[in-house]
Amino acid sequence: MNVLTTSQAPIKNYIKGNFREANGRSMEVLNPSDGTVITTVPLSGKAALDEAVEAAQEAFPGWSRMTLKERTQVFYKFRSLLEKNMHELTELVCLENGKAYGEAKAEILKGMELSEVACALPTILNDEIQEVSKGVECRTSHLPLGVVASISPFNFPFMVPLWTIPNALALGNCMILKPSELVPLSAQRIAELLKEAGLPDGVFNIVNGDKEIVEAICDHPGIKAVSFVGSTRVAKIVYRRASSNLKRCIALGGAKNHLIVLEDANPAISSANIAASMSGCAGQRCMAASAMVAVGNVDHIIEQICEESRKIVPGENLGSVISKAAKERIERYINEAEAAGAKVLVDGRNATVAGKEGGFYVGPTVIDHVTPDMAIAKEEVFGPVLAIMRTSDIDEAIRIENSSNYGNAASVFTENGGLADYVMERVSAGMVGVNIGVPVPREPFSFGGWNESRFGVGDITGKSSIAFWTKVKKRTTKWDPEAWKDWAS
């Protein structure tokens, strides 16, 4: 079956190992590539969440008592199932998100990598044991929190849920996933494949919905921790609401990533990386290069960036944006910048794809002579748009980067190692790179930004996530009757 040309059955919630109808409101899910209706998704209320939390609480004792090695066996099988179903899963992401095939496949490959890290937890997570005094031993161990929740966005319907699911579950927690109501299909397949891999019923549950269910997750007394990925505006709301209810919370927000291009930068490397970073996933990723700071005379590099951008064609190697509203918002930023005096070098407005005239496409757009005070220079556009600002001073370029409220990523393009270090030490971003457009660390290095790109402590993936999904128990034992001689108690 080719899922790209097939309507899908109505989406259901997934509770205690079964898909269940949800009563009440619902909404249509569109294929952003052509604007057609794929399916409907329920906008669940608190009652559905209560049912899911109860199922997770029932499953928690049995799941958490299993050894870490036993739990990770599920993810060995799950990883194999991802590989086995690679084509189908890739097409599913294309269908609901509008990505180009290669970008969608990259999501599945990243999901496999994230699962591999979970499989490695028995070698990463080791108890600390030490004889702290004669006959007195101290030991620490990491224990699961209980029922946790993950709220995921539309831009990576497969990968972002797997930022949290493998590690959180392998560490012994039970989870409620709330996928974006715009892209609920991949989450359903994740649930089916986890069950096929041997995950016990109730350990993983899905409750679909909108703002109402997000608020219910933040408020629910049975949920111990919440992860969120989305816009900064909503991340702040989720973090404040969840933490005010005494939950752990990590909430990842938006970004305005700056690429600082110096005069000695390699033109071929710079232009290819910058164009790909700006346009990859139609610019709908928090690591997209949306702002470039040209230091000195780099006109020859800008010309090559434009050449590379013109090779990126909507409907061929560039997917759609998620909705009509997104397309209109992106083009409004371009219009406003042009009206304010910026020069559009490559214009992606009014893009259409033959045979998919109802789709939501914006072509690659390169805008020069943007000033730092323009909205397009400060705000997250979330589209395939590169805003170029100019300066003659490397310190001014760093000041422009540091003036951003965000702090996800920054890169510098140069052949000078000293200047690269100078920039990396001074930019205010959690992930930095040299001669790379998307400085995402590979697992097991963790993903996470600074400033208003992240709220909470720690990162959402990698080793750093262990502390978020567990609590530490300290055990002190004393068997030697002589131990009192040098022991405080």
VENNOR-V80110 format. One record per backbone hydrogen bond with DSSP energy under -1.0 kcal/mol. NH is the residue of the N-H (numbers start at 1). CO is the residue of the C=O. If there is no record, write none. Layout:
NH/CO, NH/CO
This chain:
5/2, 8/38, 11/40, 13/20, 14/206, 15/18, 18/15, 20/13, 27/41, 29/39, 31/36, 34/31, 35/31, 38/29, 39/29, 41/27, 43/25, 44/208, 49/45, 50/46, 51/47, 52/48, 53/49, 54/50, 55/51, 56/52, 57/53, 58/54, 59/55, 60/56, 63/59, 64/60, 65/61, 71/67, 72/68, 74/71, 76/72, 77/73, 78/74, 79/75, 80/76, 81/77, 82/78, 83/79, 84/80, 85/81, 86/83, 89/85, 90/86, 91/87, 92/88, 93/89, 94/90, 95/91, 96/92, 97/93, 98/94, 104/100, 105/101, 106/102, 107/103, 108/104, 109/105, 110/106, 111/107, 112/108, 113/109, 114/110, 115/111, 116/112, 117/113, 118/114, 119/115, 120/116, 121/118, 123/120, 124/120, 125/121, 130/138, 132/130, 133/136, 136/133, 137/477, 138/130, 139/475, 140/128, 141/473, 143/471, 148/174, 149/225, 150/176, 151/227, 152/178, 160/156, 163/160, 164/161, 165/161, 168/164, 169/165, 170/166, 171/167, 172/169, 173/168, 174/146, 175/203, 176/148, 177/205, 178/150, 183/180, 188/184, 189/185, 190/186, 191/187, 192/188, 193/189, 194/190, 195/191, 196/192, 197/193, 198/195, 199/194, 203/200, 205/175, 206/14, 207/177, 214/210, 215/211, 216/212, 217/213, 218/214, 219/215, 220/216, 223/220, 224/147, 226/248, 227/149, 228/250, 229/151, 230/252, 235/231, 236/232, 237/233, 238/234, 239/235, 240/236, 241/237, 242/238, 243/239, 244/240, 246/243, 247/242, 248/224, 250/226, 251/455, 252/228, 253/453, 259/291, 260/411, 261/293, 262/413, 265/262, 270/266, 271/267, 272/268, 273/269, 274/270, 275/271, 276/272, 277/273, 278/274, 279/275, 280/276, 282/279, 283/280, 284/281, 285/283, 288/285, 290/288, 291/257, 292/387, 293/259, 294/389, 295/261, 296/391, 298/296, 302/298, 303/299, 304/300, 305/301, 306/302, 307/303, 308/304, 309/305, 310/306, 312/309, 315/318, 316/313, 317/313, 318/313, 320/98, 321/360, 327/323, 328/324, 329/325, 330/326, 331/327, 332/328, 333/329, 334/330, 335/331, 336/332, 337/333, 338/334, 339/335, 340/336, 341/338, 342/337, 343/368, 345/366, 346/366, 356/353, 359/356, 360/32, 363/348, 365/384, 366/346, 367/386, 368/343, 370/388, 374/371, 377/374, 379/375, 385/383, 386/365, 387/290, 388/367, 389/292, 391/294, 397/393, 398/394, 399/395, 400/396, 401/397, 402/398, 403/399, 404/401, 410/431, 411/258, 412/433, 413/260, 420/416, 421/417, 422/418, 423/419, 424/420, 425/421, 427/423, 429/427, 430/407, 431/408, 433/410, 435/412, 440/438, 445/442, 450/407, 452/405, 453/450, 454/451, 455/251, 460/447, 463/444, 465/462, 466/463, 469/465, 471/143, 473/141, 475/139, 477/137, 479/135, 483/480, 485/482, 486/483, 487/484
